[in-house]
Amino acid sequence: MSEKAKQAYLEFCENNEVPFYCKPTWVKAMTNGNWDVFGYKEAGKYIAYLPLEVKSKYGIKMAISPQMTTLNGLVYDLPHNLTNSKLFSKKRKIIENISFQLKNFHYVNFCVDEEYWLPFKWNGFDVKPINMFSLNAHEPQQYHKSHKTLFKKSTEHHKIVDVDFETFTSLNEASFKNQGANLPYEKERLKNALNKIGIEQNFLIKGIENEKKDIVATALFLKDHQKLYFLASGIDKELSIAGDQIQLIDFGIREAIKEQKEFCFYGSNKSSIAKFFERFSPIPKTYWNIIFSKGKGKLVEIKNQIS
C-alpha cells in the first residue's frame, strides 16, 4: 500500500505546489532515499499524504521527520468548497487511518502545522506544542530598538556576501560545538539536497564579511511558493560583532518582502531564542510535535543521540 501511496504522491507533486519540507526531492535527499509515504485513499483516489523517513536501528522501527526538516506534515488533496463539518470529518478519518498505519512502528516523531491535530491525540499519540515566529511580507517591519541599534553597528562595519556550502557548515558546526552539541544533520545529505534543488533556486546561503574579508557569520534560507524559511545559521564568536546575525535575518526578511512571501523563523521552545526572535516583532504561531512510542521505542531518543 505504501509504495502505491508514494507513487501517487510523486505524481501529485509533479502537478501541485507542496510545502518545501514535503517536496520529494528534499525528503529523498535528507533520508538517503529511506522514505515512505503514508496515504489515505477514498473512492479509489489518494486524498492525503504524509512523507516520512523510515528506518530501523537497534531493532527499533522508526517513522520520523527527515534531518533539517522543521515541518513535514500532512499534504491534502481535498476540494476547496467543503463545509467545515465535512472538512473536519474527512480530516478525522484521514488522521485515524494514518495513525493506524504508523502504529506498526516502535517510534514515530514528526511535526505538523495542522490546526485539527486532536485526532492524533485521540488515537494514542502525544502532541506537544512548539512555537514558530513569522513575519507578514505585506506589513511594514518594526524591529525592537535594540535590534535596530545592533543592526546599524553591524552594517557600518560588516556586509552581506555569498558564501559556499563548506563555509556555512563550518560555522554552523562551530556554533553547535559552542553549545556542547553536534550538528543535527549529516553534511553530505544536506549538500546532496541543496545540489538537487539548486536548479530551482530554492535556497540561499549568505554570510557576513568583516573588514579583513573574514566570514564571521552565515545563514541558510529555504523557500517555497509561499514562505521563506530561516533554517540554520553559524557565528564565529571571536570575530563577529553584535548585530551580525540580525543583519543576516534582515536580509532574509527583505528577500521575503521582495518575493511577497511569509518569512518564517525556525521553531524553538528555548526562551533565549524566542526572545531574540520576538524583537523582530513577528507573529507567534504554533505547530505540533506528534510522537508515538511503544516497547523498545522508549529507548530510541537516547540511542538516536549516539547514531
N, C-alpha and C positions, 0 to 999 in steps of 0.2 A: 504493500500500500504506500509506503513512504517514497519508494522510487517513482511511483506514478505521481505522487504529490510533488516531488522535486521537479519532474519533467513539466508538469502543469505550471509550476511556479516559474521555471525558466522561460516558458512561453509567455506567461503573464507579464514578466518583467521586460520582455522584448517590446511590448506594446503599451506599457504603462509606466509612469513615474512612481518609484518607491523611495522611501527614506534612504539616505546614504548607507546607513549601517545594515540595511536589509538587502542591499544590492548583491546579487550572486557573485560578481567579481570580487567584492570586498570580503564576503563571507568565505568564499572558496580559498582566497589567498591567506586570510588570517587564521584559517583552520588547517592549512596544508592539505586541503581537499577533503578533510574528515568532517563533513557536514551533512545534514539531512533536513528535510522539510516535513513538519507535522501539519497535515492539512485536514480540512473538513469539506466533505462533498455533500451536495444537495441536488437532487434531481439529475444525477449523473455529471454534475459540474462542480469543480472546486470553487468555493467562495471565501475561503480563508486559509492563510498560511502562517507558519511560524518556523523560520530558518534558525537552526542552532548547530553548534559544534557538538559532535558525538564522539566519544572516546571511552576507552576502558583502561584503568590503571589500578594496580594492586587488586585486581578482581572486581573493581567498582565500576559499574556502567554509569556514564555521565552524559547529560544533555545540558549544555551551558552556553552562555554568551561567548562568542569568539573574543580573542585578545583585542584590546583597544576598541572595544565596541560598547559605547555607553548605553545605547538603546537599540534593541533589535527585535522589537515585539511583533505583535500580530499585524499582518497585512491583509486587508479585507478587499473582496471584490463583490460589493453589495450595491444594490440600486440606491440612487440618491433620494428617491421620493418615499422612502419608508417612514411611517409614523414612528414616534418614539417607542410606542408599545411594541410594534413589530421589530424595530431595530434591536431593542434590548432583549427581546425574546430570541431572536436569531443569534445574537452575541452570546447569550447564556448557553444555548445549545452548542455553539462552536467551542466555547471555553470548556464546557463539560466534556465534550468529545476529546479535545486535545489534552485536557488534564488526564483523562483515562489512558491515552497513549503514553504520556510522559511518566505515568506511574510504573511503567515497565523498567524504568531506570532507578538506580540506587540514589542518585543525586541529580537534582535539577536546579539551575540557578540562571536567571535571565532578568532583564528589566524591560518594562513596557511603559508607555505614556498613555495607555488605555484608561479612559475615565471609568469604564464599567469593569472594575477589577474584582468586585465582590465574588463572582462565580469561582475564581481561583481559591478564595478563602473557604467558600462553601464545600469545595472539593478536596480539602485537606492540605492546601498549600499555605506556607507562611507568607505574609505580604507585609513588606516593610517600606515606608516612605523614604525617598531620597530627594533632596532639594536640587533644583536646577534654576539658573537665572537666565533670562533672555531679554533682549532689547528689541523694541519695535523700530524698524528702519524708517517708518513713516512719521515718527515723532522726533522733535529736537532732543538732543542728548544733553543731560545735565549732570556732569560729574561733581562729586563732592569737592569742596575747595582744597582739601589736602591732596587729592589726586591731581587737581589742576596744577598745583604748585610743583609737585614731583614730576609731572609730565613736562612742564616748562623747563625744569632743570635738565631733564634727560635730553630733550630736543635741542637745547643750547650746546650740548657737548657731544652727543651721540646721534647716529642716524640709522634709519632702516635700510637694510640691504638684502639681496637674495643670498641664501646660503645653501650648501649641499646637504644631502641626507646624512653623511658621516658627521658633519659639524653639529647638526641638530641632535643626533643620537648621543654624541659625546657629551654635550652639555646637559641633555636630558638625563643621561645616566649619572652624571656628577651630582645633579640635583637630588636624585633619589638616594644616592650614597650619603649625602649630607643629612638625609632624614633616617639613615640606617636601614634603607630598603633597597631591593633590587628592582631593575626595570620590570614592569608588569607585562612585558611582551618580548617576543623573540625578534631581534633586529632584522633577520633575513625575511621573516614573514611580513613585517611592515614594509620593508624595501620592495619585496615582490608585489605587495598590494598597491603601493604607490606607483610602481612601474606599470602595472596593468591599467590603472585608472589615469595615468599621466596624459594619454592622448585625448582624454575627455576634459582635461584641465580642471579637474575637480578637487585639487588640493594646492596649497601654497605653503612654502617653507620660507620664513623670513628671519632675519637676525638683526641684532643691534651692533653697530660697529663704533668703536671709540676713536679718539684722535690718532692713536697709534695703529689703526687698522686691525685691532684685535676684535674678534667676535665675542661679545660678552653676554649675550642672551639670544635665545632662539625660540620660535614657536611654530607649531604645525596647525594649519587650518584646513578643514574639510568642508565641502559644500555640496548641496543637492539642489533640487528645483525650488525649495522653499527656504532653506536655512543655511547659515554659515556657522560651523562649529569651531570653537577654540578647543582643540583636542589635547594638546600637550605643550609644555614649554621647558626650557632649561636656562639656568642662570649661573654665570661664573661669579661666585660671591666675592672674590678678591678684586676683580676688575670692573664689575658692574657698579652702577650707582643707583640710588633710589629713583624710581620712575622709569627704568628701562623696560620692565615688564608692562607697565602702564602704556608706554609708547607702542609696544607690540600689540597689545589688546586694542588700543585706539586704532591702529592700522586695520585690524580685523573688522572693527565696527564700521570704519569708513568704507571698507570694501563691501560690507553687507549693505550699507546705505546706498552705495553706487549701484548695486545689483538688485536693490529693493528686496532684500532677504532679511529674515529674522536672524539676529546674532545670538548664539547660544554658548554660554559658558558650560563646561562640563560640570557634572553634579558632584556635590560633596556635602557630607553632614559635619565636616570639621569646621568649628567656629571661626578659626583664623582665616581659612579660605573663604568662607561665607562672608565674613566682614569685609575682606578685600574686594570681593565682587559687588557687595552692596553699595560701595562707594562710586560705582558707575551708574547708580540709580536704575537698576534693571527691574524687571517684573519677576518675582519668585514663582516658580512652577514646581509641581510635584510629579515625579514619576515613581514607579513601583518596582521594587525588587521582589521577584516571585521565586520562592525557594521550596524545594521538597527534598526530604531525605528519608531513607528507611534502612534499617540494619546497618551494614558497614558504611553506608553513606554518611553517617555522623562523623566519621573519621576523615572524610575527604578534604575538608577545608585545611586541616593541618598538613595532610600529605601533599596537597597542591602547593603548599609553600616551599616544598623542597623538590618539586618536579622541574 
